[in-house]
Amino acid sequence: MREKPGNAALSPGDFVHHPRRPDWGLGQIQSRIGSRITVTFENAGKVLIDGSAIELQPVEPPRP
């Protein structure tokens, strides 16, 4: 399967939400290798996302 189009613009350090798991809260991309995206979510910890199955939603970074 091909990676979802929106994920192609994401890179490490970007902030995202998982569209099917809003309870996971804000996530920050740690790495992206092909369609495998590692994200650390505030309420779920480190999660490996299959970018060909899920299109993460980018969000603005939180203000300090």
N, C-alpha and C positions, 0 to 999 in steps of 0.2 A: 504494500500500500504506500501511497505517497503521503508526504507530510501535509498537514492542513496549511493553506496559504498564509494565514495570519501568523503562524509560528515562525515563518521564514524571517520576519523582521525582528524577532526577539534575540537578545544576546545576554550573556552573563551580566548580572547586576540589575537587569530590568525587573520591575514589579508587576505581578500578575494576579488574577483571580482564576480559580478553576470554575468553569461555567456550571458544572453539575454538583459541585461540593462547596457551596458558599460558606458552610460551617468551618471550612479549613482556614478561612480568613485570608489575609494578605500573604502572598508568596513572593520570594525573590529567587530568580533564576541563578543557579550555581554553575551549571554547565549545559552545553547543548552539542551533542555529537549526532549528526544526522537527524533522525526523527526522535532520538532519545533525549529528553529534557529533564534534568534534575532540578527540582525546585524545593526550597525550604519554606514551608508554610507555618504561620504563627501558631496555629492550633493543631497541626498534624505532623510537624517535623519534616524530615527530608523524604521526598516522594519522587520516584522515577515515573515520568509521564511519557506515554507513547504519543508523540506528536502527529502520528498518522490517524489516531483515533479521537484525540481531544484537541480542540483549538483553544488555547489559553487566551484570556482577555487581558490585554495590557492595561495598566492603571498608572496614574501619576504617582511619582515617589512621595512618600509621606514627608511632611515638613518637620524639621527638627524642633 
